[in-house]
Amino acid sequence: MTLDLTGITSKAAIHQLFKEKLGFEDWYGPSWDAFWDSVVAIVEMPEQLTLINWQEFAESCPRDMQILRQVMEDYAVEMAPKRIVLA
């Protein structure tokens, strides 16, 4: 599965995209803890989730991009062989 982050320039926007495209629960809120809980235990994730056009988000939200990169690393360890990758 591929998610296009074109135009995503805020933490709220990326979490809304994840909620809509990955089928997160209605209660899902814009937090990295909720994202982790959702991808690890609540929704059935694809074998690989590829994020494209992520550079604008990284420039607009460098701290959140840093957190997302850490989440991706932790996810690869916890959920192998499933992965979240940047392309």
Secondary structure, DSSP 8 states (H G I E B T S, - for coil): -EEE-TT--SHHHHHHHHHHHHT--TT--S-HHHHHHIIIIIS---SEEEEES-HHHHHH-HHHHHHHHHHHHHHHHHSTT-EEEE-
